[in-house]
């Protein structure tokens, strides 16, 4: 059973062997480290870039325009902000050239809190990312989606931003969500593809017979059916939302949980169909609450579904603070927790229309 980061690594392997990936690069991405989260260990096309985020994005743009298929990594999304103008260039290239130039590049960057990373390693980037037209944006919440979404991102001719939740990197797949071709024995998988400690100069991975799987970009997934309230989330807060829904079920409240998986494009039809049944909706993510992507979803919900709502749509999001504190109590107070999501479910379900 692969972890989320192992699923990313195996998708990158499939990408370079079958889908035309020519370069996988970024800070510490190549040997010997293979990425700070080990996402690129043993990959044939992985190499180390200078410590220069603008250089990484600029190089990826140039490689893509030259006919290559690069996958670049910004080591933590906290350091991607100084590349905004280049991200805008990547996003508008196809439009501004009237379709003459595609940019088949993928940018992977770890996002979010949950690892006690303090102010320099805990930011989210989804709200800012959705303000940059031209990019497709995905964020998995489990290893199988991490694998399938990354393969779809690699195959896509457009620039794709792949947001990887840091707090979920070591989470394991369940037996019914194995990657196609991976062994069910997680210890065997680790022995096959995880680099040993110490000298790695002679080590090579033994890749399992992986099958190609594409999770469609722009297609949400209902992970828990319910009748009383819809909860829409993605990334790190998706498992928290499922646990909060299970807690609510013990109180007689059945919450439906939708994993959005893609932020651009996003699956409005899945949200709409659910809200028309439950008549209540909560949007959950850990980005700061002001100019949050969930606010856009609330605006659209009000615009199109106002007369079907039995309670005001709610947003459960991160606090509008400059950073995330290192102390556990400060981090917990800064981003949504299971308890705050449960409170929102209770309030929405019990609101009288």
C-alpha positions as CSV (number, residue, x, y, z in Angstrom):
1,X,0.0,0.0,0.0
2,X,1.7,3.2,-1.2
3,X,1.9,6.4,0.7
4,X,0.9,9.6,-1.0
5,X,4.5,10.5,-1.7
6,X,5.3,7.1,-3.0
7,X,2.3,7.4,-5.3
8,X,3.8,10.7,-6.6
9,X,7.1,9.0,-7.2
10,X,5.6,6.1,-9.0
11,X,3.5,8.4,-11.2
12,X,6.7,10.4,-12.1
13,X,8.4,7.1,-13.0
14,X,5.5,6.2,-15.3
15,X,5.6,9.7,-16.7
16,X,9.2,9.5,-17.7
17,X,8.9,6.0,-19.1
18,X,5.6,6.2,-21.0
19,X,4.3,9.7,-21.2
20,X,7.3,11.6,-22.5
21,X,8.6,13.4,-19.4
22,X,12.0,14.7,-20.2
23,X,13.1,16.5,-17.1
24,X,12.2,16.3,-13.4
25,X,14.0,19.0,-11.5
26,X,14.1,21.4,-8.6
27,X,16.0,22.1,-5.4
28,X,17.4,18.8,-4.1
29,X,15.2,16.8,-6.5
30,X,18.0,14.9,-8.1
31,X,20.4,12.4,-6.4
32,X,21.4,11.8,-3.7
33,X,18.4,13.2,-1.8
34,X,15.6,12.7,-4.3
35,X,13.5,15.5,-2.9
36,X,12.9,16.6,0.7
37,X,9.9,14.4,0.8
38,X,11.6,11.6,-1.3
39,X,9.2,12.2,-4.2
40,X,11.9,11.8,-6.9
41,X,14.2,9.1,-5.5
42,X,15.5,6.8,-8.2
43,X,14.0,8.7,-11.2
44,X,16.0,8.6,-14.4
45,X,15.4,12.2,-15.5
46,X,15.7,13.9,-12.1
47,X,18.3,16.6,-11.6
48,X,19.2,19.3,-9.1
49,X,18.5,23.0,-9.9
50,X,20.1,26.0,-8.2
51,X,18.3,27.4,-5.2
52,X,16.3,29.8,-7.5
53,X,12.5,29.5,-7.7
54,X,12.3,32.0,-10.6
55,X,15.0,30.0,-12.4
56,X,13.0,26.8,-11.9
57,X,9.8,28.2,-13.3
58,X,11.5,30.0,-16.1
59,X,13.5,26.9,-17.1
60,X,10.3,24.8,-17.2
61,X,8.6,27.4,-19.4
62,X,11.6,27.4,-21.8
63,X,11.8,23.6,-21.9
64,X,8.1,23.3,-22.6
65,X,8.2,25.9,-25.4
66,X,11.1,24.0,-26.9
67,X,9.1,20.8,-27.2
68,X,10.1,19.1,-24.0
69,X,7.8,17.9,-21.2
70,X,9.2,19.1,-17.8
71,X,8.0,18.5,-14.3
72,X,9.5,21.1,-12.0
73,X,9.2,21.3,-8.2
74,X,9.1,24.3,-5.9
75,X,10.3,22.7,-2.7
76,X,7.6,24.5,-0.5
77,X,4.8,26.7,-1.8
78,X,5.9,29.4,0.6
79,X,8.7,30.2,-1.9
80,X,6.6,30.2,-5.0
81,X,5.2,33.7,-4.5
82,X,8.2,35.4,-6.1
83,X,7.5,33.6,-9.3
84,X,3.9,35.0,-9.7
85,X,4.7,37.0,-12.9
86,X,6.3,33.9,-14.5
87,X,3.3,31.8,-13.5
88,X,1.1,34.4,-15.2
89,X,3.2,34.2,-18.4
90,X,2.9,30.4,-18.3
91,X,-0.9,30.7,-17.9
92,X,-1.5,33.1,-20.6
93,X,0.9,31.7,-23.3
94,X,-1.7,29.6,-25.1
95,X,-4.3,32.4,-25.1
96,X,-1.9,35.2,-26.1
97,X,-0.4,33.2,-29.0
98,X,-3.9,32.3,-30.3
99,X,-3.3,28.6,-29.6
100,X,0.0,28.4,-31.4
101,X,2.0,27.5,-28.3
102,X,1.1,25.0,-25.6
103,X,3.1,24.8,-22.4
104,X,3.0,21.1,-21.4
105,X,4.6,21.6,-18.0
106,X,3.8,20.5,-14.5
107,X,4.8,22.3,-11.3
108,X,4.6,20.3,-8.1
109,X,4.7,22.1,-4.8
110,X,3.9,20.9,-1.3
111,X,1.3,23.0,0.5
112,X,-0.4,23.6,3.8
113,X,0.0,23.1,7.5
114,X,0.1,20.0,9.7
115,X,3.8,19.3,10.0
116,X,4.8,22.1,12.5
117,X,6.5,24.0,9.7
118,X,5.9,27.4,11.3
119,X,5.7,30.6,9.1
120,X,8.1,29.5,6.3
121,X,6.8,26.0,5.6
122,X,3.1,26.1,6.3
123,X,1.4,28.3,3.8
124,X,-1.4,27.3,1.4
125,X,-1.4,28.5,-2.2
126,X,-4.8,27.4,-3.6
127,X,-6.5,30.8,-3.4
128,X,-3.6,32.6,-5.1
129,X,-3.3,29.9,-7.7
130,X,-6.9,30.1,-8.7
131,X,-6.4,33.8,-9.4
132,X,-4.0,32.9,-12.2
133,X,-6.0,32.1,-15.4
134,X,-4.6,29.5,-17.8
135,X,-3.4,27.0,-15.2
136,X,-5.1,23.7,-14.3
137,X,-4.9,23.1,-10.6
138,X,-5.2,19.8,-8.7
139,X,-4.9,18.8,-5.1
140,X,-5.1,15.1,-4.1
141,X,-6.2,13.8,-0.7
142,X,-5.2,10.1,-1.0
143,X,-2.5,8.1,-2.8
144,X,-4.7,6.7,-5.6
145,X,-5.8,10.2,-6.6
146,X,-2.2,11.5,-6.2
147,X,-1.1,8.9,-8.7
148,X,-4.0,9.4,-11.2
149,X,-4.1,13.1,-11.0
150,X,-0.3,13.4,-11.6
151,X,-0.5,11.2,-14.7
152,X,-3.4,13.3,-16.0
153,X,-1.4,16.5,-15.3
154,X,1.6,15.0,-17.2
155,X,-0.5,14.0,-20.2
156,X,-2.2,17.4,-20.4
157,X,-0.9,19.9,-22.9
158,X,-1.6,22.8,-20.6
159,X,0.4,24.0,-17.6
160,X,-0.8,22.2,-14.5
161,X,-0.1,23.1,-10.9
162,X,0.0,20.1,-8.6
163,X,-0.5,21.0,-5.0
164,X,0.6,18.2,-2.7
165,X,-0.6,18.4,1.0
166,X,2.4,18.1,3.2
167,X,0.5,16.7,6.1
168,X,-0.7,13.8,4.0
169,X,2.6,12.8,2.4
170,X,3.0,9.7,4.6
171,X,-0.7,8.6,4.6
172,X,-1.3,5.1,3.2
173,X,-3.8,3.8,0.7
174,X,-6.4,1.4,1.8
175,X,-6.5,-2.1,0.4
176,X,-9.4,-1.2,-1.9
177,X,-7.5,1.8,-3.3
178,X,-4.3,0.2,-4.3
179,X,-2.4,1.7,-7.2
180,X,-2.8,-0.5,-10.3
181,X,0.2,-2.8,-10.3
182,X,1.6,-2.0,-6.8
183,X,2.1,-4.8,-4.3
184,X,-0.3,-4.9,-1.3
185,X,2.6,-5.4,1.1
186,X,3.8,-1.9,2.0
187,X,7.1,-3.3,3.4
188,X,7.8,-5.0,0.1
189,X,7.0,-1.8,-1.8
190,X,9.4,0.2,0.5
191,X,12.1,-2.4,-0.1
192,X,11.6,-2.0,-3.9
193,X,11.4,1.7,-4.4
194,X,12.7,3.5,-1.2
195,X,16.4,4.5,-1.2
196,X,18.5,3.0,1.6
197,X,20.1,5.2,4.3
198,X,23.7,5.9,3.8
199,X,25.5,5.4,0.5
200,X,23.1,5.4,-2.4
201,X,25.6,5.6,-5.2
202,X,25.0,2.0,-6.4
203,X,21.3,1.8,-5.5
204,X,18.6,1.5,-8.2
205,X,14.8,1.1,-7.6
206,X,12.9,-2.0,-8.6
207,X,9.7,-0.5,-10.0
208,X,6.6,-2.6,-9.7
209,X,4.6,-3.4,-12.9
210,X,2.5,-0.2,-12.7
211,X,-0.5,0.4,-15.0
212,X,-1.4,3.8,-16.3
213,X,-4.4,5.4,-14.5
214,X,-5.8,8.8,-15.4
215,X,-8.0,10.5,-12.8
216,X,-9.8,13.2,-14.9
217,X,-8.9,16.8,-14.1
218,X,-12.1,18.7,-13.2
219,X,-14.0,15.7,-11.8
220,X,-15.0,15.6,-8.1
221,X,-15.6,12.4,-6.1
222,X,-18.3,11.8,-3.5
223,X,-16.4,10.0,-0.7
224,X,-19.3,9.9,1.8
225,X,-23.0,10.0,0.9
226,X,-25.4,11.9,3.0
227,X,-28.8,13.6,3.0
228,X,-28.6,16.5,5.5
229,X,-25.7,18.8,4.5
230,X,-23.0,18.9,1.8
231,X,-19.4,19.3,2.8
232,X,-17.0,20.2,-0.1
233,X,-13.3,20.0,0.6
234,X,-10.0,18.9,-0.8
235,X,-6.4,18.2,0.2
236,X,-5.5,18.0,3.9
237,X,-9.0,19.0,5.2
238,X,-10.8,16.3,3.2
239,X,-9.9,13.5,5.7
240,X,-10.8,15.8,8.5
241,X,-14.2,16.5,6.9
242,X,-14.8,12.8,6.6
243,X,-14.0,12.2,10.3
244,X,-16.2,15.2,11.3
245,X,-19.0,13.7,9.2
246,X,-18.6,10.4,10.9
247,X,-18.9,12.2,14.3
248,X,-22.0,14.0,13.1
249,X,-23.6,10.6,12.0
250,X,-23.4,9.5,15.6
251,X,-25.7,12.5,16.4
252,X,-28.1,11.6,13.6
253,X,-26.8,14.1,11.1
254,X,-25.8,12.5,7.7
255,X,-23.3,14.8,5.9
256,X,-22.3,14.2,2.3
257,X,-18.6,14.8,1.7
258,X,-17.3,15.7,-1.7
259,X,-13.6,15.7,-2.6
260,X,-13.2,18.4,-5.2
261,X,-9.8,17.1,-6.3
262,X,-9.5,19.9,-9.0
263,X,-9.8,23.6,-8.4
264,X,-9.4,24.6,-12.0
265,X,-11.5,23.5,-13.6
266,X,-13.8,22.4,-10.8
267,X,-16.8,20.2,-10.8
268,X,-19.7,22.5,-10.3
269,X,-22.2,20.0,-11.4
270,X,-21.2,17.6,-8.6
271,X,-21.6,20.4,-6.1
272,X,-24.9,21.5,-7.5
273,X,-26.4,18.0,-7.6
274,X,-25.5,17.4,-4.0
275,X,-26.8,20.8,-2.7
276,X,-30.1,20.4,-4.5
277,X,-30.6,17.2,-2.4
278,X,-29.2,18.4,0.9
279,X,-30.2,22.1,0.7
280,X,-27.2,23.0,2.8
281,X,-23.5,23.3,2.0
282,X,-20.2,23.9,3.8
283,X,-16.9,24.6,2.0
284,X,-13.8,23.6,3.9
285,X,-10.1,24.4,3.2
286,X,-7.1,25.7,5.1
287,X,-6.3,28.8,3.0
288,X,-6.9,32.1,4.8
289,X,-10.6,33.0,5.0
290,X,-10.3,36.4,3.1
291,X,-10.4,36.1,-0.7
292,X,-10.7,32.3,-0.2
293,X,-11.5,30.0,-3.1
294,X,-14.4,28.8,-1.0
295,X,-15.8,32.3,-1.1
296,X,-16.1,32.1,-4.8
297,X,-18.0,28.8,-4.5
298,X,-20.3,30.4,-1.9
299,X,-21.0,33.3,-4.3
300,X,-21.8,30.9,-7.1
301,X,-24.0,28.8,-4.8
302,X,-26.0,31.9,-3.8
303,X,-26.2,33.1,-7.4
304,X,-27.5,29.8,-8.8
305,X,-29.1,27.9,-5.9
306,X,-30.3,30.6,-3.5
307,X,-34.0,29.5,-3.5
308,X,-33.0,25.9,-2.8
309,X,-31.0,26.7,0.4
310,X,-32.4,25.9,3.8
311,X,-29.4,27.4,5.6
312,X,-26.7,30.0,4.8
313,X,-23.7,28.5,3.0
314,X,-20.7,28.4,5.3
315,X,-17.0,28.6,4.9
316,X,-14.6,26.8,7.3
317,X,-11.1,28.1,6.5
318,X,-7.8,29.3,8.0
319,X,-7.5,32.4,10.1
320,X,-6.4,35.6,8.4
321,X,-3.0,35.7,10.0
322,X,0.4,36.4,8.5
323,X,1.7,32.9,9.2
324,X,1.3,29.6,11.1
325,X,2.8,29.4,14.5
326,X,5.3,26.7,15.4
327,X,3.6,25.7,18.7
328,X,0.9,23.0,18.3
329,X,-1.8,25.2,19.8
330,X,-1.0,28.1,17.5
331,X,-1.1,25.9,14.4
332,X,-4.3,24.2,15.4
333,X,-5.9,27.7,16.0
334,X,-4.8,28.9,12.6
335,X,-6.3,26.2,10.3
336,X,-9.6,24.1,10.4
337,X,-9.7,21.1,12.7
338,X,-12.1,18.2,13.0
339,X,-13.9,19.9,15.8
340,X,-14.5,23.2,13.9
341,X,-15.8,21.3,10.9
342,X,-18.1,19.3,13.1
343,X,-19.5,22.5,14.7
344,X,-20.2,23.9,11.2
345,X,-22.0,20.7,10.2
346,X,-24.2,20.8,13.4
347,X,-25.0,24.5,12.9
348,X,-25.9,24.1,9.2
349,X,-28.0,20.9,9.7
350,X,-30.0,22.3,12.6
351,X,-30.7,25.7,11.0
352,X,-34.4,26.1,10.5
353,X,-35.4,27.2,7.0
